[in-house]
Amino acid sequence: MPTNKSAHRHGGPYDRGSADKFYKRTATPHYFTGATLKSLRIEEDNMTPQQVINYHLGYDNAEAHGSDETNTVYLNGHKD
């Protein structure tokens, strides 16, 4: 899991990887510069190597946990 806190922001590469796996989408590295779907989407060709790694870490972490509470809590941003 990335240690850089900003790597976990909503819309960031790690978050998008986690969401893609959670919603059973194929791995397609990308992220948003701000709010998801309300800001510029950056595709893999324009991502840094670390951003691509963070995307795959999010995807792989979600895959390792399936659709259990770990991912639900992360995607909701809080624990119910």
KATAFEN-V592221 format. One record per pair of residues at least 6 apart in sequence whose ideal C-beta (glycine too) atoms are under 7 Angstrom apart, sorted by the first residue. I is the first residue (numbers start at 1). J is the second residue. If there is no record, write none. Layout:
BEGIN
i/j
I/J
I/J
END
This chain:
BEGIN
i/j
1/57
1/61
2/14
2/54
2/57
6/12
7/13
7/14
7/54
8/14
8/15
9/15
10/36
11/31
11/32
11/34
11/35
11/36
11/39
12/31
13/29
13/31
13/47
13/51
13/54
13/55
13/58
14/54
14/55
14/57
14/58
15/58
16/30
16/31
16/55
16/58
17/55
17/56
17/57
17/58
17/59
18/58
18/59
18/61
18/62
18/71
18/74
19/75
20/27
20/28
20/59
21/59
21/62
21/63
22/62
22/67
22/71
22/75
27/56
27/59
29/44
29/47
29/52
29/55
30/41
30/42
30/43
30/44
31/42
31/51
31/55
32/39
32/40
32/41
33/39
33/40
33/42
44/52
62/71
65/71
73/79
END
